[in-house]
């Protein structure tokens, strides 16, 4: 059997079983969430890692290297934001063919550096290795807020029936931006920039944990799939209302027929899904309530205005499937 | 200009300048050492990352996947050891073609898991991405011992003229093992295993910082090159005596003519170089004194029994050069 038959999530589950769940008493959050959480002295350390591979996550003939660098760090910052944490410092592993132009890597690092300044992250080290494709793997460490010695974190497993589901920003713009990029729209188009220059919602994640929200995830694979991850980890269902999804005017104008599908399955928006009691969620600024957690099988259901389910051919991104 | 003209270390220096040295007041050790050190509350966190790439660091037709997994984590443990720290938890990024057999990745994770148990490391998370080659990128976090609130660490920059240079174990076996592997010697040969199953010297690193040693590095690129890194960062020279280098009987028997060159330039031994005042170094068990730090240009000089310099065509490994 090859790994594409397992898919990304099947493979991760299989490999996680091999390394064992025993862990350490200091491992507060292990595999399966946006970041790991580790108790270190009186602090709670977060750690996450995300890679961008040439030809898979970006096309060298279209992408600007500055944007690749920006996105490589910012997607990691989003993972820390999705746990309610504050990013601290990063390690960067650069894999590249020996014939890569040095100027391209300069540009990649300028983009990394811009993101590092934006989010207050120190680049503390890394590794350089030779490879057939360029790839950038970032590990990012962060810290959790605390109350009475307990870490305040957003877990995928903390959704409870009756919780409302809210989202920051708008959905689908990144996938729309990718389509426009593929059609030759220039890199400075505002929708294209939603794909190439995503923003990490660090303030929203922090505001959420302070407000008493305990469940969250960032939209990286696609709304339906990411809500599905929460459902699986929380063993509950979710109902989302299509009419309530926040879609930008730009998205509706560029893709009037596909706007909803892009918003539900597109991924890479890096908006935060925040899930909790309505009173807690209502204290987080600038979010839109789009559904609720319900008892039932662990899956996300999207309803139209008449209460009928809307389905799409693909729910979202799987790293090992086309 | 392509990156091979800069070489690994030239590229790292260039990119480090772009991200800037400003850092944070909590960044105790930044780019250029075996691991970064970050002050988190009352603790000192260490973080390092190392990647292994198919066709570069291992040949899939010769390597056993268990060994690749073992080595991917153990080389990171060695970086923490080379800072005098204790490893805590790791993140693992697996890049792989979708057609990779799941059984190969199972084996890789069994090897990772063996190393994790050996060194008391929890596997806390990671990422899976699609790529043309298999690669495993590990990030490992650790903690530094402390005395009076100050971290006890082994820095590359802390060598001083008059310090002695000592090494754990024996040198050159890994490079000899690689040659034997390339000639078809089976994987269970003890010298081959020095290449495929390196050992991280965590106890030696800890003993060294407790004994008052403040300078160290692990031998990953090759003895002369790694001592050269210390010379560069400490702005001092080093003299090594060929006659004092610890060579195993197996190495001398297998490569009687090349044993010294393999020991000096082979790399991947993951033995620790410990550098400090003779009284401090003498308190570390099971090390061999092989030279000393001297005033002068920042380079490592290898002397024969008559006091003449011995030179080799290559000093060691550069990731971006053949």
Interface residues (C-beta under 8 A of the other chain):
Chain A: X1 X2 X3 X4 X5 X6 X8 X11 X12 X14 X15 X16 X18 X19 X20 X23 X24 X26 X27 X30 X31 X32 X33 X35 X36 X38 X40 X41 X42 X43 X45 X47 X48 X49 X50 X51 X53 X55 X56 X57 X88 X89 X91 X93 X94 X95 X96 X98 X99 X100 X101 X102 X103 X105 X106 X109 X110 X112 X113 X116 X122 X123 X124 X125 X126 X127 X128 X129 X130 X131 X132 X133 X135 X137 X139 X141 X143 X319 X320 X321 X322
Chain B: X1 X2 X3 X4 X5 X6 X8 X11 X12 X14 X15 X16 X18 X19 X20 X23 X24 X26 X27 X30 X31 X32 X33 X35 X36 X38 X40 X41 X42 X43 X45 X47 X48 X49 X50 X51 X53 X55 X56 X57 X88 X89 X91 X93 X94 X95 X96 X98 X99 X100 X101 X102 X103 X105 X106 X109 X110 X112 X113 X116 X122 X123 X124 X125 X126 X127 X128 X129 X130 X131 X132 X133 X135 X137 X139 X141 X143 X319 X320 X321
